[in-house]
Amino acid sequence: MAYEASEIMFAASMLYTSSELKEKTKDLPSLKNFMVEAKKRIQTKNEVKFGSSVIEKGFLDLMDEQKTESLKDLVAGISAAIAMQEEAGTIAKNKTPEIYMTGNVWPKEVEKFRVNAHGFEDYNSADVIVTPVGRNVKLAVKERNSGKFVGFIRLGSPVINCRPRNELLGQVFTQNPDWGKRFNDSAMMGFVIVPSQPFGYNYLGGKLLAAICCSHTVREIVNKKYGMNLCLFETTSLYGSSKSSSQYDGMKPYIRYQGLTESDFLPMMHGKPYSDLVAFVESKVGKIVDDGISSRKLKISMKIISLTGTRTSGG
């Protein structure tokens, strides 16, 4: 198999927070030292998993701080890691993500995701797999007689702020740390509840999938995986107010309508304009948010909007 240097550099960089990466690579000597440190960390800790010792050696041999091309690949990997953390959430303090390097042999933990299809092996190949932030349960529903997949479900940690839920509970669960932990230990949100077609349209497949989300079987799966006591399933309104009906109608007592989820978030900036804006604002007010915070890019964007509003109103 071919080894791509930027991939192992990205995997190594994902072991560090974005602020650590910026500090450790501020000049050429720092970049070389970081290469040595990251390689040693991969060799001595079980934070990056490989399919075999041969694949591990093949990737690690590319981490050579004396070669200019290796340093260029390291810079590319660091840039990708910082962008990933900005989009998906900064790596939490004291919590390292699980990272798997794949190829013609996959680590056993992710072997089930390896798919051979259409005459190609490793059809679903990805050389780096990073586990998602937060709780994550994915289900594929297969019809027993035909053996065909009829729908897909993804459950995850509930969003922090949801107006209909706040009105139902009479409070925002993040107002108190104890409330937040209690709520997270007892609730899951449906992010993907999608039937295949024509099963969804002809046989109300969306309602079946929504009912499965509320089933005892799914509750047991979640409780066993995360040590929870799941007692609340929620999902967002499917079409907002643009349609008079949705797949969740008529499902009492399993699902009850509480209100429309809505958002007034402005689209976020990306790339160089975003980086330039953050650098400018931090040069005026200091660090906008802490490094270890989740949904960091979203919170930076909202804070900048808030600061802009305060300054333009004379505050």
C-alpha positions in Angstrom: 0.0 0.0 0.0 1.1 3.6 -0.5 1.8 5.7 2.6 0.7 9.4 2.5 2.8 11.5 4.8 0.3 14.2 5.4 -2.1 11.6 6.9 0.1 10.5 9.7 1.0 14.2 10.3 -2.7 15.0 10.6 -3.2 12.0 13.0 -0.3 13.2 15.2 -1.6 16.8 15.2 -5.0 15.7 16.3 -3.5 14.6 19.6 -3.0 18.3 20.5 -5.3 21.3 20.9 -5.1 24.0 18.3 -3.5 26.4 20.8 -0.8 23.8 21.5 -0.2 23.3 17.8 0.3 27.0 17.2 2.7 27.3 20.1 4.8 24.3 19.2 5.2 25.3 15.6 5.9 29.0 15.8 9.3 28.7 14.0 11.4 26.1 12.2 13.3 24.7 15.3 9.9 24.4 17.1 8.5 22.5 14.1 11.3 20.0 14.1 11.1 19.5 17.8 7.3 18.9 17.5 7.9 16.3 14.8 10.2 14.4 17.2 7.8 14.7 20.1 4.8 13.6 18.1 6.6 10.6 16.7 7.7 9.5 20.1 4.2 10.0 21.5 2.7 7.7 18.8 5.4 5.1 19.4 5.1 5.0 23.2 1.4 5.6 23.7 -1.6 3.7 22.3 -3.4 6.8 21.1 -3.0 6.2 17.4 -3.9 2.6 16.4 -2.6 0.8 13.2 -3.9 -2.2 11.4 -0.5 -3.9 11.6 3.1 -3.3 12.7 4.1 -3.1 9.0 1.7 -0.2 8.4 2.8 1.5 11.6 6.5 1.4 10.5 5.5 2.6 7.1 3.8 5.7 8.4 6.3 6.4 11.1 9.3 6.2 8.7 7.8 9.3 7.0 8.2 11.4 10.2 11.7 12.6 9.6 12.5 16.1 11.0 15.6 16.3 8.8 13.7 16.2 5.6 12.2 19.4 4.1 9.4 17.4 2.4 8.4 15.8 5.8 8.2 19.2 7.4 6.0 20.5 4.6 3.7 17.5 5.1 3.7 18.2 8.8 2.5 21.8 8.2 -0.3 20.4 6.0 -1.3 18.0 8.7 -1.3 20.7 11.4 -3.4 23.0 9.2 -5.9 20.2 8.6 -6.1 19.4 12.3 -6.7 23.0 13.3 -9.4 23.3 10.7 -11.0 20.1 11.9 -11.0 21.2 15.5 -12.5 24.6 14.5 -15.3 22.8 12.6 -16.0 19.9 14.9 -14.9 21.1 18.3 -11.6 21.6 20.0 -10.0 18.5 21.5 -11.1 18.6 25.2 -8.5 19.0 27.9 -7.4 15.7 29.4 -9.3 13.8 26.7 -7.6 12.4 23.7 -9.6 11.3 20.7 -9.4 7.8 19.4 -7.5 7.8 16.1 -7.2 4.8 13.7 -4.8 4.6 10.7 -6.3 2.3 8.0 -5.0 0.8 4.7 -4.9 -2.7 3.4 -5.3 -3.9 7.0 -7.6 -2.1 9.4 -7.5 -1.9 13.2 -9.9 -4.4 14.7 -11.9 -1.6 16.5 -13.0 -0.2 13.1 -12.8 -3.3 10.9 -16.6 -3.4 10.7 -16.6 -0.2 8.7 -14.5 -1.7 6.0 -16.6 -2.3 2.9 -15.7 -4.1 -0.3 -18.0 -3.2 -3.1 -18.4 -2.9 -6.9 -15.3 -5.0 -7.5 -13.0 -2.9 -5.4 -11.5 -3.7 -2.0 -11.4 -1.1 0.7 -14.3 0.8 -1.1 -14.9 2.6 2.1 -11.2 3.3 2.6 -10.1 6.2 4.8 -6.6 6.4 6.0 -7.5 8.3 9.2 -10.6 7.8 11.3 -11.2 10.1 14.3 -14.0 9.3 16.7 -16.7 12.0 16.9 -17.1 14.3 19.9 -20.0 13.4 22.3 -22.3 10.4 22.4 -23.0 8.8 19.1 -25.2 5.8 18.2 -25.7 4.8 14.5 -28.3 2.3 13.5 -29.1 0.8 10.1 -32.6 -0.9 9.9 -32.8 -3.9 7.6 -36.1 -5.6 6.5 -35.9 -9.2 7.4 -37.5 -10.9 4.4 -35.8 -8.9 1.5 -32.6 -8.2 3.4 -32.8 -4.6 2.2 -32.0 -1.5 4.3 -35.1 0.5 4.9 -33.7 3.4 6.9 -30.9 4.9 9.0 -30.8 6.5 12.5 -28.1 8.5 14.3 -28.6 9.5 17.9 -26.3 11.9 19.7 -26.0 14.2 22.7 -28.7 16.8 22.9 -28.0 20.3 21.7 -27.3 22.8 24.5 -30.2 25.2 23.8 -33.6 24.3 22.5 -36.5 26.8 23.0 -39.4 24.3 23.1 -37.5 22.1 25.5 -36.6 25.1 27.7 -40.3 26.0 27.9 -41.3 22.4 28.7 -38.7 22.1 31.5 -39.0 25.7 32.7 -35.3 26.2 32.5 -32.1 25.9 30.4 -30.4 22.7 31.7 -26.9 24.3 31.4 -27.7 27.0 34.0 -26.4 24.7 36.7 -23.6 22.1 36.3 -25.6 19.4 38.2 -28.6 20.0 35.9 -26.4 19.7 32.8 -24.9 16.3 33.9 -28.3 15.0 35.0 -29.9 16.0 31.7 -27.1 14.6 29.5 -27.3 11.3 31.4 -30.9 10.9 30.6 -31.6 12.4 27.1 -30.6 11.7 23.5 -31.4 13.6 20.3 -32.3 12.1 16.9 -30.1 13.8 14.3 -30.7 11.4 11.5 -34.1 9.6 11.1 -34.2 8.9 7.4 -36.1 6.1 5.6 -35.1 4.8 2.2 -37.5 5.3 -0.7 -40.0 4.3 -1.7 -40.4 2.6 1.7 -40.6 5.9 3.4 -43.3 7.4 1.2 -45.4 4.3 0.6 -45.3 2.7 4.0 -44.8 5.6 6.5 -41.2 4.4 7.0 -40.2 7.6 8.8 -42.8 6.9 11.5 -41.4 3.4 11.9 -37.9 4.8 12.4 -39.1 7.4 14.9 -40.9 4.7 16.8 -37.7 2.6 16.9 -35.9 5.6 18.4 -38.4 5.4 21.3 -38.2 1.6 21.7 -36.9 -0.4 24.7 -34.3 -2.0 22.4 -32.7 1.3 21.5 -32.9 2.5 25.1 -31.0 -0.6 26.2 -28.3 0.0 23.5 -27.7 3.5 24.7 -27.8 2.7 28.4 -25.3 -0.1 28.0 -22.9 1.9 25.8 -22.8 5.0 27.9 -24.0 4.0 31.4 -27.1 6.2 31.1 -30.7 6.0 32.3 -32.3 7.2 29.1 -35.8 8.6 29.7 -36.1 11.4 27.1 -35.9 11.2 23.3 -36.1 14.4 21.3 -35.6 15.5 17.8 -35.9 18.8 15.8 -39.0 19.8 13.9 -38.7 18.3 10.4 -39.9 21.1 8.2 -40.2 24.0 10.6 -43.4 25.9 9.8 -43.0 25.4 6.0 -45.4 22.4 5.9 -48.6 21.6 7.8 -47.6 18.0 8.6 -44.5 15.9 9.2 -43.6 12.2 9.8 -43.8 12.8 13.6 -47.5 13.7 13.5 -50.0 11.2 15.0 -47.4 9.4 17.1 -48.7 10.0 20.6 -47.9 8.7 23.2 -44.4 7.9 21.9 -43.7 11.4 20.5 -45.5 14.6 21.4 -45.3 17.9 19.7 -43.8 20.6 21.9 -43.0 23.4 19.5 -41.0 24.3 16.4 -37.3 24.4 16.7 -36.0 27.5 15.1 -32.6 29.3 14.5 -31.6 32.8 13.9 -27.9 32.0 13.6 -26.1 33.8 10.8 -24.0 31.5 8.4 -20.5 31.2 9.8 -17.4 32.5 8.0 -14.8 30.0 7.0 -11.2 29.9 5.7 -8.9 32.9 5.6 -11.6 35.6 6.2 -12.6 33.8 9.4 -9.0 33.5 10.6 -8.3 37.1 9.8 -11.4 38.3 11.7 -10.5 36.2 14.8 -6.9 37.5 14.8 -8.1 41.1 14.5 -10.7 40.8 17.3 -8.3 39.0 19.6 -5.7 41.7 19.0 -8.2 44.1 20.5 -10.0 42.2 23.3 -7.7 39.2 24.0 -8.7 35.5 23.8 -12.3 35.2 22.8 -13.1 31.8 24.3 -11.1 29.1 26.2 -9.2 26.5 24.2 -11.0 23.5 25.8 -14.5 24.6 25.1 -16.8 22.6 22.8 -18.3 24.0 19.6 -15.5 26.5 19.7 -16.0 28.0 16.2 -19.7 28.6 16.8 -19.1 30.2 20.2 -16.3 32.4 18.7 -18.6 33.5 16.0 -21.5 34.3 18.3 -19.1 36.2 20.7 -17.8 38.3 17.8 -21.4 39.2 16.8 -22.2 40.1 20.4 -19.1 42.3 20.7 -19.9 44.0 17.4 -23.5 44.7 18.6 -22.2 46.1 21.9 -19.6 48.4 20.3 -22.0 49.7 17.6 -24.6 50.5 20.2 -22.2 52.6 22.2 -21.7 50.0 25.0 
